[in-house]
Amino acid sequence: MGRDDAQRMRRVSWIFGLIVLVAASCDYPRLPRLTMEGGPGGDAAVDSAPPAPDSCTSFATLLPLDTCQLRFDGDLTISGGTVVYDTGTHMLTVGSATIPVTHATVTLDGESVEVISARSVTLDLILFGVVGPLPLVIAASTDIRVGDGALLDVSNGGAGARTSCVNGALPGAPDIGGAAGGGGGGYGADGGRGGDGNSNGTNGASAGGAKGSAITAVPSGLRGGCPGASGGKGDDSGGAGGKAGGALYLVAAGRIGLGRTGALNAGGGPGLGSVHTSAGGDAGGGGGGSGGMLVLEAPHIVGPAATITANGGGGGGGGDPAVAGNDGSSGTLTTARASGGGGGGNGIPGGRGGSKDFPAGEDVTRVDVSGGGGGGGGVGIIRVKSADLQLGVISPDPR
């Protein structure tokens, strides 16, 4: 090799070394690497290699969900029929078939929640019921569409509904001459106090169950509502308390579109009426369950004719010696209050559930000679974040 050739080789080597040095100094973004156990439908887990700093910005900001740690492998589209997702078994069932979905269990504010993630989510003309012990997050890296005729339902003991709460509702007192009604569940607002039973003086009045109290601050995570309490036992059993509404978070990087008849429901369940058998009656009605929690977040949320509700359930009616009380109504899909169940014979009707204009569950104040009615359940919590917000019926008001 001549002198000129050697000089050219040295210059090429020096330039290549400079390019490598400059490239190494740049902070090129790297997405987190994820693995899926068992393919789609398995639990997502982050590889041991951490992502580069600032490689991804989470598009979830209202709740502490890191969307950079999720997989967005494909589109989830379901049209027609009845669909159930169980956050305990991680199974999506459409009719008799099971469909694999990308899912993960993460921690928000110290509590476990289930996440379904996809590039886009489209739900049309379906009843999508969500059950199981954990609240559910549906996350899309583009858009979520809940079309006409689609109902996303976590009401009446749905996913993440709690079975007990601090400062929760208390059962009605027992009394063979007329037991008291159970208190209504409280969450976004107080529940209603259960009605007293038996004021005829034979055995003295039995005290209605204390209402469940509203929370003092909105949770920073995703948490379901609180149940109502059971009615007191008379000659027969009191009505069961209503189940709480569950918890659901929809979050999209682009748009959440809600169709004209699309709906999201986290309403509380009804308190049941008192039982009557050949043994007798005179039992109290159960308190209504509180509404749960619905959270929506996207740059654009459009649903000017859609319905979003987390209303409280109505309390069950108390009974008399010959007739059972009637069940209350579930939290409504309107701004109206759920009705309490009628009293059986001389039994006392249950209280109404809370809704937009009257957030607290109704106290039962009437007293008669037989079983007391259950108090109404209070509303749940709705949270919405969007720079472009167009929504229809919302009950209660967002917080």
C-alpha positions as CSV (number, residue, x, y, z in Angstrom):
1,M,0.0,0.0,0.0
2,G,1.4,3.4,-1.0
3,R,1.6,6.5,1.2
4,D,-1.5,8.1,-0.4
5,D,-3.5,4.9,0.1
6,A,-2.5,4.7,3.8
7,Q,-3.5,8.3,4.4
8,R,-6.9,7.8,2.8
9,M,-7.5,4.7,5.1
10,R,-6.6,6.8,8.2
11,R,-9.0,9.5,7.2
12,V,-11.8,7.0,6.6
13,S,-11.2,5.4,9.9
14,W,-11.2,8.7,11.7
15,I,-14.5,9.8,10.1
16,F,-16.2,6.5,11.0
17,G,-15.0,6.8,14.6
18,L,-16.5,10.3,14.8
19,I,-19.9,9.1,13.4
20,V,-20.0,6.4,16.1
21,L,-19.1,8.8,18.8
22,V,-21.8,11.3,17.8
23,A,-24.5,8.6,17.4
24,A,-23.6,7.3,20.9
25,S,-24.1,10.7,22.4
26,C,-27.6,11.2,21.0
27,D,-30.6,10.1,23.2
28,Y,-32.7,8.2,20.6
29,P,-36.1,7.2,22.0
30,R,-36.6,3.5,22.7
31,L,-40.0,2.0,23.6
32,P,-40.1,-0.4,26.5
33,R,-39.8,-4.0,25.6
34,L,-42.7,-6.1,26.7
35,T,-43.2,-9.9,26.7
36,M,-46.6,-11.7,26.8
37,E,-46.9,-14.9,28.7
38,G,-48.9,-17.4,26.6
39,G,-49.5,-14.9,23.7
40,P,-52.5,-12.7,23.5
41,G,-54.6,-13.0,26.6
42,G,-51.6,-13.6,28.8
43,D,-50.3,-11.3,31.5
44,A,-48.0,-8.5,30.3
45,A,-44.7,-8.2,32.0
46,V,-41.8,-5.8,31.5
47,D,-38.4,-7.2,30.5
48,S,-35.5,-6.7,32.8
49,A,-34.0,-4.1,30.6
50,P,-35.4,-0.7,31.6
51,P,-36.6,1.8,29.0
52,A,-34.4,4.9,28.2
53,P,-35.3,8.0,30.2
54,D,-38.1,10.0,28.6
55,S,-38.6,7.3,25.9
56,C,-42.4,7.4,26.3
57,T,-44.9,9.7,27.8
58,S,-48.1,8.1,29.3
59,F,-51.3,9.4,27.8
60,A,-53.1,8.6,31.1
61,T,-52.8,11.6,33.4
62,L,-56.1,11.7,35.4
63,L,-55.2,8.4,37.2
64,P,-51.6,7.2,37.8
65,L,-51.6,4.6,35.0
66,D,-48.4,4.3,33.0
67,T,-49.5,3.4,29.5
68,C,-45.8,3.1,28.4
69,Q,-45.8,-0.3,30.2
70,L,-48.8,-1.7,28.2
71,R,-49.0,-3.5,24.9
72,F,-51.1,-2.2,22.1
73,D,-50.8,-5.2,19.7
74,G,-54.0,-4.9,17.6
75,D,-57.6,-3.7,17.3
76,L,-60.4,-5.1,19.5
77,T,-63.7,-4.9,17.7
78,I,-66.9,-6.6,19.0
79,S,-70.3,-6.2,17.4
80,G,-73.6,-7.7,18.5
81,G,-74.6,-10.0,21.3
82,T,-73.8,-10.2,25.0
83,V,-70.2,-10.0,26.2
84,V,-68.8,-10.6,29.6
85,Y,-65.3,-9.9,30.8
86,D,-64.1,-11.3,34.2
87,T,-61.3,-9.4,35.8
88,G,-60.5,-12.4,38.0
89,T,-60.1,-15.0,35.3
90,H,-59.0,-12.5,32.6
91,M,-61.5,-14.1,30.1
92,L,-63.6,-12.3,27.5
93,T,-66.6,-14.4,26.7
94,V,-68.8,-13.7,23.6
95,G,-71.8,-16.0,23.7
96,S,-70.2,-19.4,24.3
97,A,-66.8,-18.5,22.8
98,T,-63.8,-17.1,24.6
99,I,-61.8,-14.4,22.8
100,P,-58.1,-13.8,23.7
101,V,-57.3,-10.2,24.6
102,T,-54.1,-8.3,25.6
103,H,-54.4,-7.7,29.4
104,A,-52.3,-6.9,32.4
105,T,-52.8,-6.5,36.2
106,V,-51.2,-3.2,37.4
107,T,-51.3,-1.2,40.7
108,L,-53.0,2.2,41.0
109,D,-52.9,4.0,44.3
110,G,-51.9,0.9,46.1
111,E,-54.7,-1.3,44.7
112,S,-54.7,-3.9,41.8
113,V,-56.7,-3.2,38.7
114,E,-57.1,-5.1,35.4
115,V,-56.2,-3.5,32.1
116,I,-57.4,-4.5,28.6
117,S,-55.2,-2.7,26.0
118,A,-55.5,-2.4,22.2
119,R,-54.6,-0.1,19.4
120,S,-58.3,0.7,19.0
121,V,-61.4,-0.5,20.7
122,T,-64.9,-0.6,19.0
123,L,-68.0,-1.9,20.7
124,D,-71.3,-1.9,18.8
125,L,-74.8,-3.1,19.6
126,I,-73.7,-5.1,22.6
127,L,-74.3,-5.5,26.3
128,F,-70.7,-5.6,27.7
129,G,-70.9,-6.7,31.3
130,V,-67.8,-6.5,33.4
131,V,-67.6,-8.7,36.6
132,G,-64.9,-9.9,38.9
133,P,-62.9,-8.6,42.0
134,L,-60.8,-5.9,40.2
135,P,-61.8,-2.6,38.6
136,L,-61.3,-2.5,34.8
137,V,-59.3,-0.1,32.6
138,I,-59.8,-0.1,28.8
139,A,-56.9,1.6,27.2
140,A,-56.4,2.4,23.5
141,S,-53.3,3.9,21.8
142,T,-55.7,5.5,19.2
143,D,-59.5,5.6,19.8
144,I,-62.3,4.0,21.8
145,R,-65.7,3.8,20.2
146,V,-68.8,2.8,22.2
147,G,-71.4,2.7,19.4
148,D,-75.2,3.0,19.2
149,G,-76.9,0.4,21.3
150,A,-73.8,-0.5,23.3
151,L,-73.9,-0.6,27.1
152,L,-70.7,-0.9,29.2
153,D,-72.0,-2.1,32.5
154,V,-70.3,-2.4,35.9
155,S,-73.4,-1.8,37.9
156,N,-75.0,-3.9,40.7
157,G,-71.9,-5.7,41.9
158,G,-69.8,-5.3,38.7
159,A,-66.1,-5.3,38.5
160,G,-64.3,-3.8,41.5
161,A,-67.5,-3.3,43.6
162,R,-66.6,-3.4,47.2
163,T,-68.4,-5.8,49.7
164,S,-67.5,-3.7,52.7
165,C,-66.3,-0.1,53.4
166,V,-65.0,2.0,56.3
167,N,-67.9,4.0,57.7
168,G,-70.2,1.8,55.8
169,A,-73.9,1.2,56.2
170,L,-75.1,-0.8,59.2
171,P,-77.9,-3.4,59.4
172,G,-81.3,-2.7,60.9
173,A,-82.0,-3.9,64.4
174,P,-83.9,-7.2,64.8
175,D,-87.3,-7.3,66.4
176,I,-90.0,-10.0,66.2
177,G,-92.7,-7.3,66.4
178,G,-91.2,-5.4,63.4
179,A,-87.5,-5.1,62.6
180,A,-85.7,-2.1,61.2
181,G,-84.5,-1.4,57.7
182,G,-80.8,-1.4,56.7
183,G,-78.8,1.7,55.9
184,G,-78.0,2.7,52.3
185,G,-74.4,2.6,51.0
186,G,-72.5,5.8,50.8
187,Y,-69.6,6.7,48.4
188,G,-69.8,9.9,46.3
189,A,-72.6,11.0,48.7
190,D,-74.1,9.7,51.9
191,G,-76.5,6.8,51.8
192,G,-79.9,7.0,53.5
193,R,-80.7,5.9,57.1
194,G,-82.8,2.8,57.4
195,G,-86.3,3.1,58.8
196,D,-87.3,2.2,62.4
197,G,-89.6,-0.8,62.9
198,N,-92.4,-1.6,65.2
199,S,-93.8,1.5,66.9
200,N,-96.8,-0.2,68.4
201,G,-95.3,-0.3,71.8
202,T,-95.3,-4.1,72.2
203,N,-91.6,-4.6,72.0
204,G,-90.4,-1.0,71.6
205,A,-89.2,0.6,68.3
206,S,-86.2,-1.1,66.6
207,A,-83.6,1.4,65.4
208,G,-82.9,1.8,61.6
209,G,-79.5,1.0,60.3
210,A,-77.0,3.9,60.1
211,K,-76.3,5.2,56.6
212,G,-73.0,4.7,54.9
213,S,-70.9,7.9,54.8
214,A,-69.5,9.7,51.7
215,I,-65.8,9.6,51.2
216,T,-63.9,12.7,52.3
217,A,-61.7,13.0,49.2
218,V,-61.9,11.6,45.6
219,P,-59.6,8.6,45.3
220,S,-56.5,9.0,43.2
221,G,-56.9,5.5,41.9
222,L,-59.9,3.5,40.6
223,R,-62.3,2.2,43.3
224,G,-65.8,0.8,43.3
225,G,-68.7,1.8,45.5
226,C,-70.1,0.5,48.8
227,P,-72.9,-1.9,49.5
228,G,-76.1,-1.3,51.4
229,A,-76.8,-3.1,54.7
230,S,-79.3,-5.9,55.4
231,G,-82.6,-5.3,57.0
232,G,-83.2,-6.6,60.6
233,K,-84.6,-10.0,61.3
234,G,-88.2,-10.2,62.5
235,D,-90.0,-13.5,62.6
236,D,-88.3,-14.0,59.2
237,S,-85.2,-12.7,57.6
238,G,-84.6,-9.1,56.6
239,G,-83.9,-8.2,53.0
240,A,-80.3,-8.3,51.7
241,G,-78.5,-5.0,51.2
242,G,-78.0,-3.8,47.6
243,K,-74.6,-4.5,45.9
244,A,-72.4,-1.5,45.0
245,G,-71.5,-0.2,41.6
246,G,-68.1,-1.2,40.2
247,A,-65.3,0.8,38.6
248,L,-64.3,1.5,35.0
249,Y,-61.7,3.7,33.4
250,L,-61.7,4.4,29.6
251,V,-58.5,6.2,28.4
252,A,-57.5,6.8,24.8
253,A,-54.6,8.7,23.2
254,G,-56.9,10.0,20.5
255,R,-60.6,10.0,20.9
256,I,-63.5,8.4,22.9
257,G,-66.6,8.4,20.9
258,L,-70.0,7.5,22.5
259,G,-72.9,6.7,20.1
260,R,-76.3,8.2,20.3
261,T,-77.6,5.4,22.4
262,G,-74.3,4.3,23.9
263,A,-74.2,4.1,27.7
264,L,-71.8,3.5,30.6
265,N,-73.4,2.4,33.9
266,A,-71.9,2.0,37.4
267,G,-75.2,2.2,39.3
268,G,-75.8,0.7,42.7
269,G,-78.0,-2.4,43.1
270,P,-81.4,-2.5,44.8
271,G,-81.9,-3.3,48.5
272,L,-84.2,-6.4,48.7
273,G,-87.5,-6.5,50.4
274,S,-88.0,-8.4,53.6
275,V,-88.6,-12.1,53.5
276,H,-92.0,-13.8,54.3
277,T,-92.5,-17.5,54.8
278,S,-94.9,-19.6,56.9
279,A,-92.8,-18.6,59.9
280,G,-94.0,-15.1,59.6
281,G,-92.6,-11.8,58.5
282,D,-92.2,-8.4,60.2
283,A,-88.6,-8.0,58.9
284,G,-86.8,-5.0,57.6
285,G,-85.8,-4.1,54.0
286,G,-82.2,-3.9,52.8
287,G,-80.5,-0.6,52.1
288,G,-79.6,0.3,48.5
289,G,-76.1,0.0,47.2
290,S,-74.1,3.1,46.2
291,G,-73.0,4.0,42.7
292,G,-69.5,3.1,41.7
293,M,-66.9,5.0,39.7
294,L,-66.6,5.9,36.0
295,V,-63.5,7.7,34.6
296,L,-63.1,8.9,31.1
297,E,-59.9,10.6,29.6
298,A,-58.9,11.5,26.1
299,P,-58.0,14.6,24.1
300,H,-61.5,14.4,22.5
301,I,-64.5,12.9,24.2
302,V,-67.7,13.1,22.1
303,G,-71.1,11.7,23.0
304,P,-73.7,14.5,23.0
305,A,-76.6,12.0,23.3
306,A,-74.9,9.3,25.3
307,T,-75.6,8.3,28.9
308,I,-73.1,8.1,31.8
309,T,-74.5,7.2,35.2
310,A,-73.4,6.1,38.7
311,N,-76.6,6.5,40.6
312,G,-77.6,4.9,43.9
313,G,-80.0,1.9,44.2
314,G,-83.3,2.2,46.0
315,G,-83.9,0.6,49.4
316,G,-86.1,-2.5,49.9
317,G,-89.5,-2.4,51.6
318,G,-90.2,-3.8,55.1
319,G,-92.9,-6.4,55.6
320,D,-95.7,-7.2,58.0
321,P,-96.8,-10.6,59.5
322,A,-98.5,-11.6,56.3
323,V,-96.8,-9.9,53.4
324,A,-93.1,-9.6,52.3
325,G,-91.6,-6.3,51.4
326,N,-90.8,-5.4,47.8
327,D,-87.4,-5.0,46.2
328,G,-86.1,-1.5,45.5
329,S,-84.9,-0.5,42.0
330,S,-81.4,-0.4,40.6
331,G,-79.7,2.9,40.0
332,T,-81.3,4.4,36.9
333,L,-79.8,5.2,33.5
334,T,-81.3,8.7,33.7
335,T,-81.0,11.7,36.1
336,A,-84.0,10.4,38.1
337,R,-83.8,8.6,41.4
338,A,-84.2,4.9,41.8
339,S,-87.5,4.1,43.6
340,G,-87.6,2.3,46.9
341,G,-89.5,-1.0,47.2
342,G,-93.0,-0.8,48.5
343,G,-93.8,-2.1,52.0
344,G,-95.6,-5.4,52.4
345,G,-99.0,-4.8,54.1
346,N,-98.2,-2.4,57.0
347,G,-94.5,-2.6,56.2
348,I,-92.6,0.6,55.3
349,P,-91.4,1.4,51.8
350,G,-87.7,1.8,51.1
351,G,-85.9,5.1,50.5
352,R,-85.0,6.4,47.0
353,G,-81.5,6.2,45.6
354,G,-79.3,9.2,45.0
355,S,-78.9,10.8,41.5
356,K,-77.8,14.1,39.9
357,D,-80.2,16.5,41.7
358,F,-80.4,14.6,45.0
359,P,-77.0,12.9,45.4
360,A,-77.6,11.4,48.9
361,G,-79.7,8.3,49.4
362,E,-83.1,9.0,50.9
363,D,-83.6,8.5,54.7
364,V,-86.6,6.4,55.7
365,T,-88.5,8.5,58.3
366,R,-91.9,6.9,58.4
367,V,-92.6,4.5,61.2
368,D,-95.5,1.9,61.4
369,V,-96.3,-1.2,63.3
370,S,-94.2,-3.6,61.2
371,G,-90.9,-3.8,59.4
372,G,-88.9,-0.6,58.4
373,G,-87.7,0.2,54.9
374,G,-84.1,0.2,53.8
375,G,-82.3,3.5,53.2
376,G,-81.4,4.6,49.6
377,G,-77.9,4.3,48.2
378,G,-75.9,7.4,47.5
379,V,-74.4,8.3,44.1
380,G,-71.0,7.2,43.0
381,I,-68.2,9.2,41.4
382,I,-67.7,10.3,37.7
383,R,-64.5,11.9,36.5
384,V,-63.9,13.2,33.0
385,K,-60.8,14.9,31.5
386,S,-60.8,16.2,27.9
387,A,-59.9,19.4,26.0
388,D,-62.8,18.8,23.7
389,L,-65.7,17.5,25.8
390,Q,-69.2,16.9,24.4
391,L,-71.4,14.7,26.6
392,G,-75.1,14.1,27.1
393,V,-76.8,12.7,30.2
394,I,-74.4,12.5,33.2
395,S,-75.6,11.6,36.7
396,P,-74.1,12.6,39.1
397,D,-72.2,15.7,38.0
398,P,-68.5,14.9,37.2
399,R,-65.9,15.8,39.9
